[in-house]
Amino acid sequence: MSLTVSGADPNAAGWRPGPASVALALNEGVQADIEYRLGVGEWQPYSAPVQVSGDGETVLSYRAVVNGVPVENSGGAETIRIDATAPTVALVGGPTGDYTFGHDAAAPTCETADAVSGLASCTVTGGGATVGGHTYTATATDNAGNVSTAELKYTVLPWTVSGFMAPVDMAGAWNTVKGGSTVPFRFELFDGATELTDLSKVKSFSTASVACPGPGAVTDEIETVTTDVTGLVYQDGHFQQNWKTPKKAGSCLQVTMTAQDETKLTANFIIK
């Protein structure tokens, strides 16, 4: 006898993701009837392909009969494995809500189960500690190739920055200052309600050449300069960076403070 199984193809582990159809046929020239049964059920006469569905392993047995009597050595069996149900999956642990930069939450773990073919893998990807929105994704795969995913979304919030304080003007104004002067940049950083004082929280202080403004631009002269050329310090309740301006009259510069969370403060200058 010959047996042909059609429908959803099995994977390398022998599991099919959907129903199968089993066709039985006698060898050429054999005069007999065919019977089959599923599992330990009753033998039934075969007249059309047998449809096998439902999750789990099903054994289809078959044989040739003549006048109701089984023909010796004519039978056989085929095991059909079907798993059309995706595994369950969830993320356990990890961020429970939004949090401020620097308070990194532990990554979540993958919790999953599959009652049919069993689990092949479960991986957690994504996440991040930079400012902005992030997503952890758990991907569970069972031995039949069915896949389920779960997501955990959260946002890393930036620090709050205050400044630059006087004498530096912001809000689009152009500060005018004599070349060679030293300008004090004062600012504050807050982690929520907590003021930051550690100098390492300031990533960089940089300058870049920019196009000078046209007529009508708002300008304001720096009223206070300093002779102190000390670099970044924290004093009197704020950070202070002293910047010695270049002696390039007529040039225009943008000064940028970048914190470790990538929060930035910028101010524009016209050198006289």
C-alpha positions as a Python dict, from the first residue, in 0.01 Angstrom:
ca = {
    (1, 'M'): (0, 0, 0),
    (2, 'S'): (102, 360, -49),
    (3, 'L'): (32, 663, 164),
    (4, 'T'): (46, 1029, 59),
    (5, 'V'): (20, 1319, 302),
    (6, 'S'): (-67, 1664, 167),
    (7, 'G'): (-149, 1999, 324),
    (8, 'A'): (80, 2199, 551),
    (9, 'D'): (436, 2072, 516),
    (10, 'P'): (623, 1955, 825),
    (11, 'N'): (932, 2138, 943),
    (12, 'A'): (1263, 1975, 1028),
    (13, 'A'): (1124, 1868, 1366),
    (14, 'G'): (829, 1694, 1198),
    (15, 'W'): (563, 1942, 1307),
    (16, 'R'): (301, 2080, 1072),
    (17, 'P'): (146, 2426, 1127),
    (18, 'G'): (-197, 2317, 1002),
    (19, 'P'): (-425, 2028, 899),
    (20, 'A'): (-308, 1740, 680),
    (21, 'S'): (-487, 1520, 428),
    (22, 'V'): (-384, 1154, 406),
    (23, 'A'): (-457, 956, 88),
    (24, 'L'): (-425, 575, 85),
    (25, 'A'): (-395, 349, -218),
    (26, 'L'): (-351, -23, -286),
    (27, 'N'): (-62, -151, -489),
    (28, 'E'): (-144, -209, -853),
    (29, 'G'): (-331, -533, -912),
    (30, 'V'): (-428, -586, -546),
    (31, 'Q'): (-798, -662, -496),
    (32, 'A'): (-899, -556, -146),
    (33, 'D'): (-1062, -286, 59),
    (34, 'I'): (-882, -37, 281),
    (35, 'E'): (-952, 39, 646),
    (36, 'Y'): (-800, 301, 871),
    (37, 'R'): (-827, 432, 1224),
    (38, 'L'): (-706, 739, 1412),
    (39, 'G'): (-530, 666, 1739),
    (40, 'V'): (-703, 381, 1918),
    (41, 'G'): (-1039, 448, 1757),
    (42, 'E'): (-1251, 204, 1561),
    (43, 'W'): (-1142, 80, 1221),
    (44, 'Q'): (-1335, 250, 942),
    (45, 'P'): (-1368, 185, 571),
    (46, 'Y'): (-1156, 416, 359),
    (47, 'S'): (-1321, 592, 67),
    (48, 'A'): (-1161, 937, 50),
    (49, 'P'): (-853, 1114, 189),
    (50, 'V'): (-858, 1131, 568),
    (51, 'Q'): (-849, 1481, 717),
    (52, 'V'): (-632, 1511, 1025),
    (53, 'S'): (-660, 1834, 1228),
    (54, 'G'): (-623, 1951, 1583),
    (55, 'D'): (-306, 2011, 1779),
    (56, 'G'): (-94, 1721, 1893),
    (57, 'E'): (29, 1388, 1762),
    (58, 'T'): (-218, 1164, 1577),
    (59, 'V'): (-132, 811, 1467),
    (60, 'L'): (-317, 703, 1152),
    (61, 'S'): (-313, 325, 1108),
    (62, 'Y'): (-419, 152, 784),
    (63, 'R'): (-459, -200, 641),
    (64, 'A'): (-601, -395, 352),
    (65, 'V'): (-895, -627, 417),
    (66, 'V'): (-1065, -893, 210),
    (67, 'N'): (-1419, -980, 315),
    (68, 'G'): (-1352, -800, 642),
    (69, 'V'): (-1040, -1001, 721),
    (70, 'P'): (-708, -808, 744),
    (71, 'V'): (-450, -905, 488),
    (72, 'E'): (-131, -1016, 660),
    (73, 'N'): (157, -763, 644),
    (74, 'S'): (-56, -514, 450),
    (75, 'G'): (-83, -243, 711),
    (76, 'G'): (120, 38, 849),
    (77, 'A'): (96, 362, 1046),
    (78, 'E'): (182, 725, 1001),
    (79, 'T'): (226, 978, 1282),
    (80, 'I'): (92, 1324, 1201),
    (81, 'R'): (216, 1605, 1424),
    (82, 'I'): (20, 1931, 1415),
    (83, 'D'): (76, 2249, 1613),
    (84, 'A'): (-121, 2546, 1482),
    (85, 'T'): (-119, 2734, 1812),
    (86, 'A'): (145, 2995, 1887),
    (87, 'P'): (317, 2989, 2225),
    (88, 'T'): (225, 3228, 2502),
    (89, 'V'): (481, 3496, 2579),
    (90, 'A'): (524, 3782, 2822),
    (91, 'L'): (798, 4016, 2941),
    (92, 'V'): (875, 3995, 3311),
    (93, 'G'): (1057, 4272, 3497),
    (94, 'G'): (1221, 4565, 3322),
    (95, 'P'): (1102, 4926, 3332),
    (96, 'T'): (767, 4974, 3505),
    (97, 'G'): (720, 5323, 3361),
    (98, 'D'): (912, 5620, 3230),
    (99, 'Y'): (1233, 5710, 3412),
    (100, 'T'): (1493, 5986, 3405),
    (101, 'F'): (1823, 5942, 3222),
    (102, 'G'): (2087, 5769, 3434),
    (103, 'H'): (1843, 5556, 3633),
    (104, 'D'): (1874, 5253, 3406),
    (105, 'A'): (1621, 4978, 3472),
    (106, 'A'): (1725, 4613, 3442),
    (107, 'A'): (1626, 4446, 3117),
    (108, 'P'): (1315, 4224, 3131),
    (109, 'T'): (1322, 3849, 3083),
    (110, 'C'): (1109, 3631, 2859),
    (111, 'E'): (835, 3415, 3010),
    (112, 'T'): (676, 3169, 2770),
    (113, 'A'): (503, 2832, 2740),
    (114, 'D'): (386, 2594, 2470),
    (115, 'A'): (179, 2287, 2550),
    (116, 'V'): (196, 2118, 2208),
    (117, 'S'): (530, 2099, 2027),
    (118, 'G'): (730, 2265, 2304),
    (119, 'L'): (949, 2574, 2301),
    (120, 'A'): (1241, 2622, 2067),
    (121, 'S'): (1354, 2965, 2182),
    (122, 'C'): (1259, 3291, 2346),
    (123, 'T'): (1470, 3604, 2299),
    (124, 'V'): (1446, 3961, 2425),
    (125, 'T'): (1568, 4241, 2197),
    (126, 'G'): (1553, 4620, 2194),
    (127, 'G'): (1555, 4852, 2490),
    (128, 'G'): (1795, 5138, 2548),
    (129, 'A'): (1911, 5396, 2800),
    (130, 'T'): (1934, 5705, 2578),
    (131, 'V'): (1679, 5983, 2605),
    (132, 'G'): (1364, 5903, 2406),
    (133, 'G'): (1120, 5619, 2348),
    (134, 'H'): (1231, 5256, 2357),
    (135, 'T'): (1073, 4914, 2314),
    (136, 'Y'): (1171, 4574, 2447),
    (137, 'T'): (1039, 4287, 2233),
    (138, 'A'): (1012, 3924, 2344),
    (139, 'T'): (995, 3672, 2059),
    (140, 'A'): (894, 3315, 2140),
    (141, 'T'): (918, 3035, 1883),
    (142, 'D'): (787, 2682, 1933),
    (143, 'N'): (916, 2364, 1771),
    (144, 'A'): (653, 2391, 1498),
    (145, 'G'): (779, 2735, 1398),
    (146, 'N'): (486, 2931, 1543),
    (147, 'V'): (593, 3272, 1672),
    (148, 'S'): (449, 3506, 1935),
    (149, 'T'): (574, 3847, 2044),
    (150, 'A'): (518, 4079, 2338),
    (151, 'E'): (630, 4439, 2377),
    (152, 'L'): (720, 4669, 2664),
    (153, 'K'): (740, 5038, 2578),
    (154, 'Y'): (891, 5310, 2795),
    (155, 'T'): (1051, 5653, 2768),
    (156, 'V'): (1381, 5777, 2910),
    (157, 'L'): (1326, 6137, 3016),
    (158, 'P'): (1596, 6407, 2986),
    (159, 'W'): (1738, 6609, 3267),
    (160, 'T'): (1604, 6959, 3318),
    (161, 'V'): (1845, 7238, 3231),
    (162, 'S'): (1831, 7598, 3346),
    (163, 'G'): (2038, 7871, 3181),
    (164, 'F'): (2246, 8010, 3040),
    (165, 'M'): (2216, 8274, 3308),
    (166, 'A'): (2322, 8641, 3284),
    (167, 'P'): (2532, 8785, 3140),
    (168, 'V'): (2466, 8548, 2847),
    (169, 'D'): (2141, 8597, 2656),
    (170, 'M'): (1957, 8318, 2477),
    (171, 'A'): (1617, 8296, 2303),
    (172, 'G'): (1769, 8380, 1965),
    (173, 'A'): (1951, 8691, 2078),
    (174, 'W'): (2305, 8762, 1955),
    (175, 'N'): (2552, 8841, 2231),
    (176, 'T'): (2816, 9096, 2133),
    (177, 'V'): (3152, 9085, 2307),
    (178, 'K'): (3505, 9212, 2252),
    (179, 'G'): (3747, 8954, 2119),
    (180, 'G'): (3985, 8824, 2383),
    (181, 'S'): (3735, 8870, 2664),
    (182, 'T'): (3643, 8583, 2896),
    (183, 'V'): (3269, 8517, 2924),
    (184, 'P'): (3122, 8322, 3219),
    (185, 'F'): (2858, 8064, 3121),
    (186, 'R'): (2639, 7973, 3418),
    (187, 'F'): (2374, 7700, 3414),
    (188, 'E'): (2203, 7436, 3627),
    (189, 'L'): (2111, 7070, 3567),
    (190, 'F'): (1836, 6882, 3749),
    (191, 'D'): (1759, 6511, 3768),
    (192, 'G'): (1391, 6547, 3847),
    (193, 'A'): (1388, 6762, 4159),
    (194, 'T'): (1751, 6681, 4244),
    (195, 'E'): (2013, 6934, 4139),
    (196, 'L'): (2321, 6780, 3978),
    (197, 'T'): (2660, 6904, 4093),
    (198, 'D'): (2902, 6645, 3954),
    (199, 'L'): (3121, 6793, 3679),
    (200, 'S'): (3110, 6460, 3493),
    (201, 'K'): (2742, 6526, 3415),
    (202, 'V'): (2859, 6787, 3160),
    (203, 'K'): (2975, 6607, 2848),
    (204, 'S'): (3126, 6892, 2648),
    (205, 'F'): (3150, 7263, 2585),
    (206, 'S'): (3209, 7349, 2220),
    (207, 'T'): (3212, 7638, 1974),
    (208, 'A'): (3134, 7644, 1604),
    (209, 'S'): (3151, 7915, 1340),
    (210, 'V'): (2810, 8023, 1209),
    (211, 'A'): (2680, 8278, 960),
    (212, 'C'): (2641, 8622, 1107),
    (213, 'P'): (2289, 8763, 1134),
    (214, 'G'): (2150, 9017, 894),
    (215, 'P'): (2027, 9368, 969),
    (216, 'G'): (1759, 9387, 1235),
    (217, 'A'): (1888, 9096, 1442),
    (218, 'V'): (1836, 9122, 1817),
    (219, 'T'): (2173, 9189, 1982),
    (220, 'D'): (2277, 9238, 2341),
    (221, 'E'): (2620, 9332, 2469),
    (222, 'I'): (2782, 9114, 2734),
    (223, 'E'): (2782, 9336, 3041),
    (224, 'T'): (3000, 9121, 3265),
    (225, 'V'): (3324, 8946, 3179),
    (226, 'T'): (3581, 8776, 3397),
    (227, 'T'): (3955, 8744, 3408),
    (228, 'D'): (3933, 8392, 3549),
    (229, 'V'): (4016, 8136, 3280),
    (230, 'T'): (3941, 7834, 3500),
    (231, 'G'): (3756, 7558, 3316),
    (232, 'L'): (3430, 7400, 3430),
    (233, 'V'): (3350, 7433, 3801),
    (234, 'Y'): (3046, 7400, 4025),
    (235, 'Q'): (3016, 7693, 4261),
    (236, 'D'): (2753, 7913, 4423),
    (237, 'G'): (2473, 7674, 4325),
    (238, 'H'): (2548, 7643, 3954),
    (239, 'F'): (2795, 7515, 3697),
    (240, 'Q'): (3022, 7775, 3542),
    (241, 'Q'): (3239, 7746, 3231),
    (242, 'N'): (3460, 8043, 3146),
    (243, 'W'): (3518, 8092, 2775),
    (244, 'K'): (3788, 8314, 2632),
    (245, 'T'): (3662, 8455, 2305),
    (246, 'P'): (3887, 8452, 1998),
    (247, 'K'): (4040, 8778, 1875),
    (248, 'K'): (3859, 8767, 1542),
    (249, 'A'): (3650, 9081, 1510),
    (250, 'G'): (3346, 9036, 1286),
    (251, 'S'): (3328, 8661, 1333),
    (252, 'C'): (3015, 8487, 1462),
    (253, 'L'): (3012, 8179, 1682),
    (254, 'Q'): (2765, 7945, 1846),
    (255, 'V'): (2859, 7807, 2187),
    (256, 'T'): (2701, 7478, 2295),
    (257, 'M'): (2694, 7300, 2629),
    (258, 'T'): (2607, 6931, 2597),
    (259, 'A'): (2514, 6729, 2905),
    (260, 'Q'): (2568, 6353, 2931),
    (261, 'D'): (2202, 6292, 2844),
    (262, 'E'): (2257, 6496, 2522),
    (263, 'T'): (2054, 6790, 2652),
    (264, 'K'): (2200, 7105, 2496),
    (265, 'L'): (2216, 7479, 2565),
    (266, 'T'): (2325, 7714, 2287),
    (267, 'A'): (2404, 8081, 2265),
    (268, 'N'): (2508, 8299, 1968),
    (269, 'F'): (2795, 8549, 1970),
    (270, 'I'): (2924, 8830, 1752),
    (271, 'I'): (3289, 8910, 1818),
    (272, 'K'): (3371, 9282, 1806),
}
